[in-house]
Amino acid sequence: MSSKILQYKNKKKRGINMYEVFADLHVHIGRSENGKPIKITAARSLNFANIAKECAERKGIQIVGIIDCASPYVIEDIENFLKTGEAYEIKDGGIIYKDKVCIILGSETETSEIGRNGKKGSAHNLCYFPHLKDIKAYSEEMKNHIKNITLSTQRSDLSGYELIDIVEKYNGILIPAHIFTPFKSYYGNCTDRLKDIFKEKYDKVFAVELGLSSDTYLADMISELGEKTFLTNSDAHSLPKIAREYNKIQMEDISFKELVKALKNEDGRKIISNYGLDPKLGKYHRTYCDACNSTIQTKEPVEVCPYCGSNKVTFGVFDRIELIKDKENSKSPEFRPKYIYQTPLGFVPGLGNKTIDKLLNNFGTEMNILHKLSFDDIEAVVGSKLAKIIDESRKGKLLIEAGGGGNYGKVSTKTLDC
């Protein structure tokens, strides 16, 4: 694969040209090209071709994981997409779009687990495959375990312990998704320890996805995660939500093979940094009372609302980690990259769609605006007031009101210095 794909300053390491790329590995498809439903809760505009175009032209994402590619409707779209000549498969895995973006074919698969206290639980798993033939074969086998293979994240009759063997059978890798969220995750819904799920296969799980409501510092309170690579991804249900969380990765080129090496920290490939929302912006950061619509921010986790006495509460990620942590400090292993709080343009107060479009028209991609531009550059386009808010947001200085119970947190125009 020619390195012309990567238009970034390279780093020399062991005689190899290394590049820094941005990756978002959790993007859904809402509808197929002919309008068939895939992810019911996702936008209709989220189809395979539009995701590729959005990453290349507006977001500046070089690697995108599309995780509904096991649907036969999406497989048909991919086959047609390859016929256009705008994209092609590569030997090392992945589909290259316009020499700008590597698309990783994935499936978010829901497993059935025996949860805490013998109760049934369920968890989402991100399963990635190198080639179209691999995910087609995976789709065929999973028809035996899922009632409706055409729809996204339908529950299978498999456990994570069983699923990982099927994924590896078709040359794939499995990464537990949004591991702390109260619904559809291992720690939130199934177990206190991942090792209890995967047992002797736990070493095959070399990375986990943190989810919008947690971060590195919270996750590193659990010692069994100490050797795992952390990923931050958007879980996008609409085009604008792509890259609300993402990763900067050092690799030689953009491909499935290189991505796997980076996730395993092999041969100089690695995650350089995780860019994510402040966890307080996530929908499930703190426990939420569904009866009185209150976010509960008590010092100790509670299962009964202190305001109205109801037990109809949705347990928060922060509170769940407080219950299951086995470390008193969140000291991270040496290989762990920094977690950088990054507020995407869509979350910045005062920035409407027209202003965001104006910025993108002038500066190309959201990654340029968030990482490369000076205050003066931004001010010249949107004025000093909005430029200051964007700049303070980039520096993580804006105050945040915590989210919970399915409601996102909110960013204030006030700064932490106030």
VODRENTOR-502067 format. One record per residue (C-alpha): residue number from 1; x, y, z; residue in one letter. Coordinates in steps of 0.02 Angstrom, whole numbers. Example, Ala and Ser with C-alpha at 12.3 -4.5 7.8 and 13.67 -1.06 7.14 Angstrom:
2
R    i       u       v       w  aa
R    1     615    -225     390   A
R    2     684     -53     357   S
end
This chain:
418
R    i       u       v       w  aa
R    1       0       0       0   M
R    2      73     166     -50   S
R    3     105     289      91   S
R    4      31     426     -19   K
R    5    -130     387      73   I
R    6     -62     467     230   L
R    7     -25     651     208   Q
R    8      50     676     381   Y
R    9     223     708     449   K
R   10     302     538     479   N
R   11     406     478     624   K
R   12     559     368     604   K
R   13     562     217     716   K
R   14     672      65     686   R
R   15     694     120     506   G
R   16     506     121     474   I
R   17     401     270     423   N
R   18     269     294     558   M
R   19     115     403     539   Y
R   20     -12     475     658   E
R   21    -193     445     607   V
R   22    -363     476     685   F
R   23    -480     327     707   A
R   24    -662     307     759   D
R   25    -704     123     767   L
R   26    -888     124     814   H
R   27   -1007     199     686   V
R   28   -1181     130     649   H
R   29   -1281     118     489   I
R   30   -1460     180     500   G
R   31   -1527     123     331   R
R   32   -1464      30     180   S
R   33   -1451     119      12   E
R   34   -1624      58     -35   N
R   35   -1700     114     130   G
R   36   -1702     -50     225   K
R   37   -1688     -24     415   P
R   38   -1524     -77     496   I
R   39   -1504      19     660   K
R   40   -1680      76     701   I
R   41   -1624     217     816   T
R   42   -1495     286     694   A
R   43   -1519     420     562   A
R   44   -1577     370     388   R
R   45   -1430     466     313   S
R   46   -1308     345     397   L
R   47   -1267     226     255   N
R   48   -1101     151     202   F
R   49   -1061     277      66   A
R   50   -1111     430     168   N
R   51   -1003     375     316   I
R   52    -850     357     204   A
R   53    -882     529     128   K
R   54    -911     612     298   E
R   55    -748     543     368   C
R   56    -648     597     216   A
R   57    -722     769     184   E
R   58    -786     839     349   R
R   59    -716     743     497   K
R   60    -536     705     446   G
R   61    -546     527     511   I
R   62    -425     407     423   Q
R   63    -489     243     498   I
R   64    -673     210     529   V
R   65    -751      52     598   G
R   66    -926      26     528   I
R   67   -1005    -101     644   I
R   68   -1164    -155     553   D
R   69   -1078    -239     405   C
R   70   -1142    -415     445   A
R   71   -1316    -366     386   S
R   72   -1346    -443     212   P
R   73   -1419    -275     157   Y
R   74   -1258    -186     204   V
R   75   -1152    -323     123   I
R   76   -1246    -290     -39   E
R   77   -1213    -103     -20   D
R   78   -1027    -135       7   I
R   79   -1017    -243    -149   E
R   80   -1102    -106    -251   N
R   81    -990      26    -171   F
R   82    -834     -67    -226   L
R   83    -900     -71    -405   K
R   84    -902     120    -414   T
R   85    -712     128    -419   G
R   86    -705     251    -274   E
R   87    -650     114    -153   A
R   88    -552     -48    -156   Y
R   89    -502    -188     -37   E
R   90    -321    -211      12   I
R   91    -222    -368      54   K
R   92    -186    -314     233   D
R   93    -372    -292     266   G
R   94    -491    -146     253   G
R   95    -574     -48     113   I
R   96    -484     110      55   I
R   97    -596     255       2   Y
R   98    -521     388    -113   K
R   99    -348     355     -40   D
R  100    -402     447     118   K
R  101    -499     329     230   V
R  102    -480     147     280   C
R  103    -648      68     320   I
R  104    -641     -77     443   I
R  105    -787    -198     423   L
R  106    -868    -240     589   G
R  107   -1019    -311     677   S
R  108   -1086    -260     847   E
R  109   -1148    -425     915   T
R  110   -1251    -443    1073   E
R  111   -1214    -592    1183   T
R  112   -1319    -677    1316   S
R  113   -1233    -698    1484   E
R  114   -1270    -770    1654   I
R  115   -1252    -610    1751   G
R  116   -1229    -563    1932   R
R  117   -1323    -672    2058   N
R  118   -1371    -793    1920   G
R  119   -1480    -665    1830   K
R  120   -1479    -652    1641   K
R  121   -1377    -512    1565   G
R  122   -1325    -453    1394   S
R  123   -1172    -366    1323   A
R  124   -1117    -286    1159   H
R  125    -958    -341    1071   N
R  126    -868    -253     929   L
R  127    -810    -386     805   C
R  128    -694    -329     665   Y
R  129    -642    -425     509   F
R  130    -506    -394     379   P
R  131    -601    -433     218   H
R  132    -776    -434     147   L
R  133    -769    -623     123   K
R  134    -732    -644     309   D
R  135    -881    -543     371   I
R  136    -993    -626     241   K
R  137    -945    -796     312   A
R  138    -971    -730     489   Y
R  139   -1143    -666     439   S
R  140   -1191    -836     369   E
R  141   -1141    -926     529   E
R  142   -1225    -797     642   M
R  143   -1391    -828     555   K
R  144   -1395    -986     662   N
R  145   -1382    -883     821   H
R  146   -1479    -722     784   I
R  147   -1664    -714     737   K
R  148   -1647    -565     619   N
R  149   -1472    -547     547   I
R  150   -1524    -395     442   T
R  151   -1544    -282     594   L
R  152   -1406    -207     701   S
R  153   -1357    -279     871   T
R  154   -1490    -412     885   Q
R  155   -1462    -527    1033   R
R  156   -1377    -691     994   S
R  157   -1394    -852    1091   D
R  158   -1205    -854    1118   L
R  159   -1100    -800    1266   S
R  160    -945    -692    1244   G
R  161    -844    -848    1287   Y
R  162    -921    -938    1138   E
R  163    -926    -789    1020   L
R  164    -740    -752    1024   I
R  165    -702    -922     945   D
R  166    -822    -888     800   I
R  167    -746    -716     772   V
R  168    -570    -788     767   E
R  169    -629    -927     650   K
R  170    -657    -790     519   Y
R  171    -493    -698     553   N
R  172    -575    -566     663   G
R  173    -546    -486     831   I
R  174    -669    -454     973   L
R  175    -673    -297    1081   I
R  176    -802    -277    1221   P
R  177    -906    -121    1186   A
R  178    -942      25    1304   H
R  179    -897     -88    1448   I
R  180    -975      10    1593   F
R  181   -1142      72    1527   T
R  182   -1293      13    1629   P
R  183   -1372     -76    1479   F
R  184   -1292    -198    1358   K
R  185   -1117    -204    1432   S
R  186   -1012    -327    1530   Y
R  187    -975    -227    1687   Y
R  188   -1139    -131    1684   G
R  189   -1256    -276    1653   N
R  190   -1168    -442    1676   C
R  191   -1016    -459    1788   T
R  192    -895    -378    1909   D
R  193    -746    -453    1816   R
R  194    -720    -485    1631   L
R  195    -610    -635    1674   K
R  196    -766    -722    1741   D
R  197    -842    -711    1567   I
R  198    -694    -753    1455   F
R  199    -599    -865    1577   K
R  200    -444    -942    1496   E
R  201    -481    -842    1337   K
R  202    -462    -675    1426   Y
R  203    -290    -646    1348   D
R  204    -373    -648    1177   K
R  205    -465    -489    1226   V
R  206    -324    -363    1206   F
R  207    -429    -203    1199   A
R  208    -591    -134    1272   V
R  209    -700      15    1227   E
R  210    -727     136    1372   L
R  211    -892     216    1319   G
R  212    -947     397    1327   L
R  213    -979     401    1514   S
R  214    -808     340    1572   S
R  215    -624     378    1542   D
R  216    -451     304    1570   T
R  217    -439     366    1749   Y
R  218    -602     282    1801   L
R  219    -565     120    1707   A
R  220    -392     104    1783   D
R  221    -473      81    1953   M
R  222    -501    -100    1899   I
R  223    -339    -198    1903   S
R  224    -387    -332    1775   E
R  225    -393    -197    1641   L
R  226    -213    -146    1674   G
R  227    -142    -236    1522   E
R  228    -284    -196    1403   K
R  229    -280     -60    1270   T
R  230    -416      71    1293   F
R  231    -518     136    1147   L
R  232    -629     289    1138   T
R  233    -758     286     997   N
R  234    -911     387     951   S
R  235   -1048     253     943   D
R  236   -1119     372     813   A
R  237   -1304     361     772   H
R  238   -1296     510     652   S
R  239   -1167     584     534   L
R  240   -1128     736     645   P
R  241   -1092     621     794   K
R  242    -948     533     703   I
R  243    -784     572     795   A
R  244    -865     642     952   R
R  245    -739     520    1027   E
R  246    -589     451     933   Y
R  247    -410     390     947   N
R  248    -242     449     880   K
R  249    -142     298     823   I
R  250      38     276     768   Q
R  251      57     153     625   M
R  252     149     124     462   E
R  253      -4     129     350   D
R  254    -193     119     364   I
R  255    -254     -61     361   S
R  256    -334    -194     470   F
R  257    -166    -277     498   K
R  258     -85    -115     557   E
R  259    -233     -75     669   L
R  260    -220    -244     756   V
R  261     -34    -216     786   K
R  262     -72     -46     863   A
R  263    -205    -121     977   L
R  264     -77    -251    1032   K
R  265      63    -122    1050   N
R  266     172    -219     928   E
R  267     321    -164     822   D
R  268     310      19     869   G
R  269     126      31     826   R
R  270      20     100     968   K
R  271    -122     211    1027   I
R  272     -44     382    1054   I
R  273    -194     462    1138   S
R  274    -379     439    1171   N
R  275    -488     590    1136   Y
R  276    -655     584    1223   G
R  277    -793     681    1302   L
R  278    -774     726    1483   D
R  279    -868     577    1559   P
R  280    -991     698    1639   K
R  281   -1057     733    1463   L
R  282   -1105     551    1441   G
R  283   -1286     494    1453   K
R  284   -1254     373    1595   Y
R  285   -1117     452    1699   H
R  286   -1215     468    1863   R
R  287   -1363     374    1934   T
R  288   -1530     446    1879   Y
R  289   -1701     437    1961   C
R  290   -1834     396    1831   D
R  291   -1972     443    1954   A
R  292   -1923     624    1992   C
R  293   -1806     651    1843   N
R  294   -1657     693    1953   S
R  295   -1472     661    1925   T
R  296   -1408     588    2089   I
R  297   -1232     647    2133   Q
R  298   -1211     578    2308   T
R  299   -1037     535    2373   K
R  300   -1081     351    2392   E
R  301   -1177     250    2261   P
R  302   -1362     229    2303   V
R  303   -1500     118    2237   E
R  304   -1641     222    2312   V
R  305   -1668     404    2263   C
R  306   -1623     518    2410   P
R  307   -1744     650    2345   Y
R  308   -1907     554    2322   C
R  309   -1872     381    2394   G
R  310   -1903     288    2230   S
R  311   -1802     132    2184   N
R  312   -1833     165    1999   K
R  313   -1656     222    1965   V
R  314   -1536     196    1819   T
R  315   -1366     160    1893   F
R  316   -1228     274    1830   G
R  317   -1057     223    1761   V
R  318    -964     323    1894   F
R  319   -1066     240    2031   D
R  320   -1045      66    1957   R
R  321    -857      85    1951   I
R  322    -858     145    2131   E
R  323    -942     -19    2179   L
R  324    -829    -139    2084   I
R  325    -659     -53    2087   K
R  326    -516    -146    2173   D
R  327    -388      -3    2173   K
R  328    -388     152    2280   E
R  329    -298     256    2150   N
R  330    -305     258    1961   S
R  331    -120     243    1924   K
R  332    -106     187    1744   S
R  333      23      68    1670   P
R  334     169     152    1581   E
R  335     108     107    1406   F
R  336     -61     191    1434   R
R  337     -82     349    1328   P
R  338    -158     507    1395   K
R  339    -346     528    1391   Y
R  340    -377     701    1321   I
R  341    -546     781    1352   Y
R  342    -608     842    1184   Q
R  343    -774     928    1156   T
R  344    -834     903     976   P
R  345    -901    1055     885   L
R  346   -1079     991     900   G
R  347   -1069    1001    1091   F
R  348    -995    1176    1100   V
R  349   -1127    1299    1162   P
R  350   -1173    1434    1038   G
R  351   -1115    1338     884   L
R  352   -1260    1300     768   G
R  353   -1254    1196     611   N
R  354   -1231    1347     498   K
R  355   -1080    1407     598   T
R  356   -1004    1233     598   I
R  357   -1029    1222     409   D
R  358    -944    1392     392   K
R  359    -794    1330     491   L
R  360    -783    1170     390   L
R  361    -797    1263     226   N
R  362    -649    1371     277   N
R  363    -539    1243     363   F
R  364    -581    1075     286   G
R  365    -612     954     429   T
R  366    -661     951     612   E
R  367    -492     874     656   M
R  368    -407    1029     582   N
R  369    -514    1144     688   I
R  370    -491    1045     849   L
R  371    -305    1008     831   H
R  372    -215    1126     712   K
R  373    -292    1299     701   L
R  374    -240    1449     803   S
R  375    -362    1560     897   F
R  376    -332    1696     767   D
R  377    -380    1578     624   D
R  378    -546    1536     706   I
R  379    -580    1715     759   E
R  380    -562    1775     579   A
R  381    -710    1665     530   V
R  382    -831    1666     679   V
R  383    -779    1819     781   G
R  384    -695    1835     949   S
R  385    -840    1779    1061   K
R  386    -867    1610     978   L
R  387    -681    1587     948   A
R  388    -649    1606    1134   K
R  389    -782    1475    1176   I
R  390    -709    1354    1049   I
R  391    -532    1383    1114   D
R  392    -583    1362    1297   E
R  393    -675    1203    1247   S
R  394    -519    1136    1159   R
R  395    -421    1165    1318   K
R  396    -551    1078    1427   G
R  397    -588    1236    1527   K
R  398    -777    1245    1512   L
R  399    -891    1192    1655   L
R  400    -996    1036    1629   I
R  401   -1160     981    1706   E
R  402   -1161     791    1728   A
R  403   -1278     681    1627   G
R  404   -1372     525    1679   G
R  405   -1521     412    1641   G
R  406   -1503     431    1453   G
R  407   -1482     620    1455   N
R  408   -1320     697    1395   Y
R  409   -1225     816    1508   G
R  410   -1215     998    1458   K
R  411   -1069    1112    1421   V
R  412   -1079    1287    1496   S
R  413   -1004    1444    1423   T
R  414    -931    1476    1597   K
R  415    -751    1422    1625   T
R  416    -675    1325    1769   L
R  417    -585    1484    1822   D
R  418    -749    1573    1861   C
end
